[in-house]
Amino acid sequence: MTETPTPPPESPAARRGVLVGAGLLALLAGAGLAWRRYQLEAASPEATDLLWRQEVLTPGGAKLPLVSLRGRPLLVNFWATWCPPCVKEMPELDAFAKAHSAEGWQVLGLALDQLDAVKQFLTQTPVSFPIGIVGVEGLNLVRALGNPSGGLPFSVLLNGSGQIVQQKMGATTASELSQWAAAIR
């Protein structure tokens, strides 16, 4: 009877190498899925038409037809009071609105939130640009405008012709906003 040779035992270093390799593969796979999930898509012409057809409620109770903002560059920022990056960027958006309004720029905040929460927020952090309340239903508009995951904050820059020229999910920066403004001049 012949004996089958027993393979030599794996060294601890070899086992660690296999585990590290498996871990790296899992990390890369997860990063790839996350990257794909948070990629923005091009908005269709129908989506921009949908945006211009919206009539939103302001915190003061008035109706704001978005078509009234058409014809000049417009930065639309989707946000919520419960979203820390959204809250952080509000003063920067306000500074941008004030700095560029003489050049014809407009900023609009669309809150995916409840009216009372937005009113309370604005008493503590007032802004000079109009705010509209779109509630949870606003997620349909966010997705149509090219943000399939519905992540916030989400900004869309439209030129004077009403066409989308820039999209961003995540908080904007002052320098980024200045670059966007310079690109449209």
N, C-alpha and C positions, 0 to 999 in steps of 0.2 A: 504494500500500500504506500503510495507516495503522499507526502505532506505538501499542502499548498503553502507557499511562503506567505507569511504575514507582512503586509506593507508596513514600512517604518512609521511610527507615530508622527503626526504633524507637530511641528514645533509651535510654541506659543506665538512666535513672530509671524509664522505663515498664517495662523488663524486670524491674527490681528489684521494682516494684509487683506485677507478675504473679507473680513467684516468692514474694514475701511473702504474697500472697493465697492461693496454692496451699498454702504451708506452713501457714498458719493453718487452712485447711480440713482438711488432713491431721491437724493437732494436735487439732482439735475432734472429728474422726471417731474418732481413737484414744482420746481422753478419754471419749467416749461409749461406746465398746466396753468400755473398762476399767471404767467406772462400772457398766455393765450386768453385767459378769462378776462383780463383787464385791458385788452387791446380795444382801441376805439375803432369804429367802422365809419366809412363815409356815409353821411346822411343823404338820403334821397331828396330830389326836388320836392316830392310830396311832403317830406318831413318839414322842410322850411315853410311850405304853404300851410301846414298844420300849425306851426308856430305863429305865423302871422294871423291866422284865424282865431287865435285864443283871445279871450276876454277874461282877465283875472281880477279877483277881488283885492283891493288894497287894504292895509291894516285900518285905514280910516273908514272903510265900508264902501268906497267908490269903486266903480268898474273901470278897469283900464284896458282898452282894446290895444293889443300889441301892434296892430297895423299902424297905429298913431306914431309909433317909434321908427317906422320904416323910412328910409331915405337918407339916413346918416349912419356912420359906423356905430354899431351896438355890441356891447359886451353883455351877454346874458350869463348870469351865474346862478346855478341851481344849488341850493344850500338848505340846511336845517339847523335849528337851535341846539339840537342834541349832538351835532357833529363837530367835534373839537377843531379839525382843520378848517371847517367852514367859518366857525366863530373867529378863529385866529386871522383869517384873511379879510374879514369884513372891513376893518379900518384901512387896510391897504387898497381895497377896491374903492373905498370912499375917497382916499387920497388921489387915486388915479382919476376918478370921476371929476373931482374938483380941479385937478391939474390940466385935464384935457377937454373940459366942457367948452371952453372958448374956441377950441379947434373943431367943434361939432360932434365930439364924442358923446355917447350915451352909455350908461350902465344901468342894468336892470337886474335886481335880485328876485328870483322866483323860489319861494320857500316851500319845500315839501314837508309841510308842518301844519300845525293847528293855529288858527287865528290868534287865540289868547296867548299862546307861547311866543308867537312872533311879536305881538304887541308888547309883551313884557320884556323881551330881548331888546327891542328898539328903544325902550325907555332907558335902558342901561347903556346901550351902544347905538346911538342914533347915527343914521347915514343920510347923506344928501341926495342919494339917488332913489328912484322909485322901487318899491318892494311889492310884489304880487304874491298871493297865496294860491298855490296849486295843489296843496295837500298830497296825499299818497297817489292820487290819480296822475300827478305830474310825472310819475315814473314812466308812464307810457310815452310821454313827450321826450323825456331824457333818453329812453331807449331808441325812439324813432330818430333822434338827433345824433345817433352814433355811439351811444354808451350802453351796450347790451347788458352789462352787469348792474347798471343802475347805481354805481358808486358815486359818492359825494365827497367833496364838492365837484361840480362839473361845470366847466365854462365853455361857452361857444361864442366865437367872435364872428360877427356878420359885417360885411362891407356895406357901403351906402346903397348898393343894388339889392341888398337883402340876401346875399349868398354867403354861406358859411366859408370862412377862410382859415379858421383855426378852431381846434377843439382841445380840451385838456381835462382829464380826470385827475383830481388832486388839487391841492392848494396852489394858487398862482403866486408869483413873487413880483415885487415892484419892478425889478429889471426885466423880467419876462414880459410884463404888461407894456413896459416902455418899448421893447422890441416889437411887440405886436402893433403898437400904435405907429411906430416908424415904418413898418412894412406896408401899412395901408395908405400913408400920406401920398 
